[in-house]
Amino acid sequence: MSNAPLHMASPISSGSHGLLPSQLAVEDAFRVVLRWIGEDPDRDGLRETPGRLVRAYREYFSGYRQDPEQILQKTFEEMDGYDEMIVLRGIPFEVSVQNLSHILSGDGSGFR
C-alpha cells in the first residue's frame, strides 16, 4: 500500500467541506478496499474497476451537486378543470444509508 499523499482537487464551489479528493485519490482508495477484501487490483479483471467505481459513484450521488430549490421551482400553469388531488403510485426510488458510509443502498417504489 502506498503512503503517497492524497491528490487533492480544487476547492468545492458550494459548501464548506474544503477540498475534494481527486479522481486519482478516490481510485487509490478503491484499490485499498480491493486489497483489503483479498483481491489484486492490478489483475486483468480488476485493473479498470477503481475508475469504473469512481464514475459510478459520481453518477449515483450526482444529486448532491444539484440545487433542490431550483428543481422544485417547476410548476404547472395549466390547471383548468382540475380541483382534486392527483395521486401517483409506484414511484421508483433509490436510497443510500448515510450512517453506513453510503455503501449500502436499496431501491423500491412508493405505494406498491
C-alpha positions in Angstrom: 0.0 0.0 0.0 1.3 3.4 -1.0 2.0 6.1 1.6 1.8 8.8 -1.1 -0.2 11.8 -0.1 -3.8 12.2 -1.4 -4.1 14.0 -4.7 -6.4 17.0 -4.0 -8.6 18.7 -6.5 -9.9 22.2 -6.5 -12.0 23.6 -3.6 -15.7 22.9 -3.6 -17.5 25.9 -5.1 -20.6 25.4 -2.9 -20.3 24.3 0.7 -17.8 24.3 3.4 -16.2 20.9 3.1 -12.8 22.2 1.9 -11.1 20.3 -0.8 -12.5 17.2 -2.6 -10.1 14.3 -3.3 -9.2 14.0 -6.9 -10.4 11.1 -9.1 -6.9 9.5 -8.7 -7.1 9.7 -4.9 -10.6 8.0 -4.9 -9.4 5.4 -7.3 -6.4 4.7 -5.0 -8.9 4.4 -2.1 -10.9 1.8 -4.0 -7.7 -0.1 -4.7 -7.1 -0.2 -1.0 -10.5 -1.7 -0.4 -10.0 -4.3 -3.1 -6.7 -5.3 -1.4 -8.5 -5.3 2.0 -11.0 -7.9 0.7 -8.2 -10.1 -0.6 -8.3 -9.1 -4.3 -5.4 -8.0 -6.5 -6.5 -4.6 -8.0 -3.7 -5.0 -10.7 -5.0 -8.2 -12.2 -6.6 -8.1 -15.6 -10.2 -8.3 -14.5 -9.9 -5.6 -11.9 -7.4 -3.1 -13.3 -10.0 -0.7 -14.5 -12.5 -1.3 -11.7 -11.4 1.6 -9.5 -12.1 4.1 -12.3 -15.5 2.5 -13.0 -16.4 2.7 -9.4 -15.5 6.4 -9.3 -17.6 7.1 -12.3 -20.5 5.0 -10.9 -20.4 6.8 -7.5 -20.1 10.2 -9.2 -23.3 9.4 -11.2 -25.1 7.7 -8.2 -24.5 10.7 -5.9 -24.8 13.4 -8.5 -27.9 14.7 -6.7 -25.6 16.2 -4.0 -24.4 18.7 -6.6 -28.0 19.7 -7.6 -29.9 22.6 -6.1 -33.3 21.3 -4.9 -34.7 24.8 -4.8 -34.1 25.2 -8.5 -35.6 21.8 -9.3 -38.7 22.4 -7.1 -39.4 25.8 -8.8 -41.0 23.9 -11.7 -44.8 24.3 -11.6 -47.6 23.6 -14.0 -49.8 26.5 -15.0 -52.4 24.5 -16.8 -54.9 23.6 -14.0 -58.2 24.3 -15.7 -60.9 21.7 -14.7 -58.7 20.1 -12.0 -60.0 20.5 -8.4 -58.9 17.2 -6.8 -55.6 15.9 -5.6 -53.7 13.7 -8.1 -52.1 10.6 -6.6 -49.2 8.9 -8.4 -48.4 5.4 -7.2 -45.5 3.1 -7.9 -42.9 5.9 -7.9 -39.4 4.3 -8.1 -36.8 5.5 -5.7 -33.2 4.7 -4.6 -31.8 5.3 -1.2 -28.3 5.2 0.4 -27.9 4.7 4.1 -25.8 7.6 5.4 -24.9 6.0 8.7 -23.3 3.1 6.8 -20.9 5.3 4.9 -23.1 5.3 1.7 -22.1 1.8 1.0 -25.4 0.0 1.4 -28.2 1.0 -0.9 -31.7 0.0 -1.6 -34.5 0.6 -4.1 -38.2 0.1 -4.4 -41.3 2.1 -5.2 -43.8 4.0 -3.1 -47.3 2.7 -2.5 -46.9 -0.6 -4.3 
